[in-house]
């Protein structure tokens, strides 16, 4: 069985992952805490197996052990992951009607992306009515520097964070990919100034996109709305119109999240 990054998982590894997940679920169903013996009996595991798995989960912060009782409970990492998942699901639910409207309006694929580590994570996608689709990218992580939504999120980071990401090295996916620091900083400044980003064949030749930021109640950029499609349909000539529509959809989502819509520009001037 193939795991993340093409890594091959054998049957024992898969079984261990399944048992660890079952332990987490059992702890979640417990009234606060549970002991090793209780958990092992409930799941039909040897006590030594349950103890070993719990120790591994504890190292990752997924479970915690009470020093006095020796019993286990869910760790803070699980709570943080649950909170993040809840926020993502709420955001997705709020954004989907706007993404659907935008897809019908533009006849292109629309999507919502968030920052996940140093990558863009696509959390929602709606395909337009065109016959030639672009594939489902939901759940897929892509680099920030070469896709429109990623550049929107990158432009919202502190410069020291941008420098850290650049120093790790930026992959050149096409001849259009921006990989040098100064051109990238100039691009990010343009994005902040005009309120949207473009990516014209920067991740895949023949694939173009525009994106606009979604703000929360504190005016922080928390996501990006994008419109993308094949270059023969999403041409540079269409960018000004699509950018305005992406900004309008992103502003509507921002308002529903408790934010305020940015002042609408009198005209959007775009250069591919």
Order of alpha helices (4+ residues) and beta strands (2+ residues): alpha-alpha-alpha-beta-beta-alpha-beta-beta-beta-alpha-alpha-alpha-beta-beta-beta-alpha
